[in-house]
Amino acid sequence: MKRVAANPSLRTSLRRIGAAAPEVIELFDYLEDLPLWMKDVHGTYQWVSVSFLLNFGIKTREEVIGHNDYDLCGEALANQYRIDDERVLRGERILSRVELVGRFDHTARWCVTSKIPLHDAKGRVVGNAGVTRPLARHGEGPGTPTDSPLSEAIRFVSQRFAEHITNHDLAKACGLSVRAFERQFRATYQSSPHDYVRQMRVRMSCGALVFSKKSLAEVASEFGFADQSHFAKEFRRIMGDTPREYRARYQR
């Protein structure tokens, strides 16, 4: 057997066997709840994994590439991410830091995040890459924004979206009358509470379509739909694809 130099770097190992380094990145598309991203020096996204798309409720990479954090999440979180980017672009590595990461459902959850600089062939920093993972799994108490009187309603929906939820339930959780709650909710989220719950069910089902082998009927039942037909109709209305088409795109 031919002996090889004991260089443990991934790049060297890939070069040794003649593989193209970018091919390894595709593996992240098969890891659930582990968003990965790459940005240029301006903070513009150049590539993201499927888990990243699911976290933000985005259908395709084309909707992310060319955009920045201010396009995807609130200003407070985007400012923090940009400060981190500037540190990494100066050559610093941010490793295993606990931070809040925003999600598509207007919640944020505590995650462990690492970020590294990316270099070109001459060693110049040309961007950064990061990966994050949640401290808790789904259903174990995701955080919610604390500056909104509707935060308890968002928490309620995030944890119990598959159940039968009424506006009275949500108003009570917020300490508001039903009328006041409905008015504030529509003004804040540009959606009725009922439609928000339906959107939540559809978007939460995306992970099961991509990362499980469950039948469409099983997914429909798990995420609160009356039957597979109802699930398919609502999914297509919100996502533009049928559940089967969405699964085929990402479950290769």
Secondary structure, DSSP 4 states (H G I P E B T S, - for coil): ---------HHHHHHHHT--THHHHGGGGGSTT--EEEEETTS-EEEE-HHHHHHHT-S-GGGTTT--HHHHS-HHHHHHHHHHHHHHHTT--EEEEEEEEE-TTS-EEEEEEEEEEEE-TTS-EEEEEEEEEESS-TTS--B--SS-TTHHHHHHHHHHTTS---HHHHHHHHT--HHHHHHHHHHHHSS-HHHHHHHHHHHHHHHHHHH----HHHHHHHTT-SSHHHHHHHHHHHHSS-HHHHHHHH--
